[in-house]
Structures are given as structure tokens and as C-alpha cells.
Amino acid sequence: LWIKFFQENNLKSPQAIVMVLLLATNGLYYALSIFEDIRLRQSGLLTESMITSYLLLSNVIVLFFSALFIVAITILMQFILKQAELYEATNEEKVRAERFKAELITNMSHDMKTPLTSLINYVDLLSKLPIDNPQFKDYTSILERKSLRLKHLIFDLLEASKVGTGNVQLHMEQLNFSELIGQTVGEFEDDYISKNLKLVLRKSDQATIINADGEQLYRIIENLLNNTLKYSLENTRVFCELTTSNQQAVLKISNTSKIPLEKISEDLTQQFIRGDKSRQTEGSGLGLYIAKNLAELMNGTLEININGDLFEATLIFKQIETPNK
């Protein structure tokens, strides 16, 4: 704080000059008084009365310089309080800005849903018209695909806004983490085969009970598996492993990326980050951000680790029960 005080105040300003003089004179006085006291006592030239007088004078000077030091501390405290007020004002402004951004995203997403729904419906009607022109079919197909993509983007944007502000209704319950993983992985088997990927599931047959919202937990696992489908190198294996340790249920999903990841692990769970500038995909960059925030809202954690082209997502929840075998 002393250093910051002198950084914030020009050394030629009255406040800085007073502070420098007070600190310098106090430091100099205490150094000289200690040195002089030692020298006189070692000389043996002082009588008892002289020592008493010296100590009395010394105490008076100490009180004077202590008062100056208190003045210096008071000036510093005023500076600290000013800095605290500035920090509080900045923090309040940041909170207001975040709230405004979340409300703006939510309102815009809702407003865009209605015209987009109409667009999708009309595209669907066009695709059913008895027109044999190949170009017409191609155009309607492109319109349908792009409008559905826009719908998913708006949905992801709205969900990111909700989870980012904690505005999500959770229905927490005790559920079997192992069973949910098995069911979710089963739904993706055909997708992995079509992508020339082999999914390796490793988990115990024993139930792993955690406290979570089943629907939101499914969304997290689904997002992580979809991520491996999009970005895994063909003809490689994707590992999905559930273990328990120290009363924690740990799900690790790892895959080999098509190309080395450029972003650091922490960035991948931020908004609009897709992990690699070179990926020619149509993802919104919000999937891992939504998954991470959902996990934290359910008192869990989602960690991302990257080593070259190896991507690993670790989902951790507290195991609230360990059933007997």
C-alpha cells in the first residue's frame, strides 16, 4: 500500500512530500537513537542522573515522532479508504454491466424466436411443394439447414445467459451416475460407428449415487460426447471412464483431437471459445461454457486438460452414498 500510495501520488505533491518527510525523519531518528544509546552506555561516561535525564528527553522525542508517525498512518488510511471506495464503485459497475448483458441476451433471444419459428415453418412448406426443379430443392435444403442452425445458436445463447447468471431451475435428487452414463453412451453408439470412432466405456456395475439434476447432468454428458464426435481424429478411440475415489465420483472423457489444440485449458470453458481457430465447424463455442456452469450450479466441477492433441474432460461430483456390494 505504501508503494501504491507513491505510485498514485506525484512525489512533488504536498501529500507525498509530507509522507516522505514523516517516514524519513522517523526512520532516521529511531536509527540514530538506538546507535547513540548503545554508544553512551558502552562509554561508561554517564552518571545515573545523566542517564535519567537522557531517557526523559528521549521519551519526549519518541512521543513527538510517534505523533508524526500516526499522522502518516492517518494519511495512508485515508488513501486506503479512497481506494476501497473506487474498487466498490468499479465492482458495482461491473455487476450492472453483467446484469444488463444477460438481460439483453435473454430479451433478444426471445424476440428472435418468433420470426425464426415462422421462417422454419415456411421453409418446411416450401420443401413440400410439388416442384421438381433441382435448384429449388437445393435452395430449400440450404434454407432449412441454416435456419435450424440459427435456431440452435439462439437456444445456446439463451442457455448460456441463464446458466451464467444462475437463472436455472434445478430439481436435485439422488441418482445413479453409473446408470445415467451407460444410458447416454448407448444412445451415441451408432453416431460413433458412423464417424469411424470406437467408444471405450469403463465403469463398475456397482451403483454410484450422487446428488444432481438428472436432466441437466444428461445435458453435460451429452455435450462432452458430442464434442468428441465433432473433433476426434478418425479411427481413434474415445475413452469414457467412471471411477470413485475419496467419496467422489469422477467421470473422465478423453479423445485425440484432429489437430493440436491452440487454446489453453481454461479458455475452452469461456464463452464463444471452440478450442481451435482452424476448426471448420459450426459450433457456437458455448457448449463447454454451459456444461461447466451447469456442473458448478449442481455443486460439481468440470475440468479441462490438454496435452498436445489429447483432450480430457473431467466431471467430478461428491458421492453421497457407497452401496454395499
Disulfide bonds with the S-S distance in Angstrom:
none
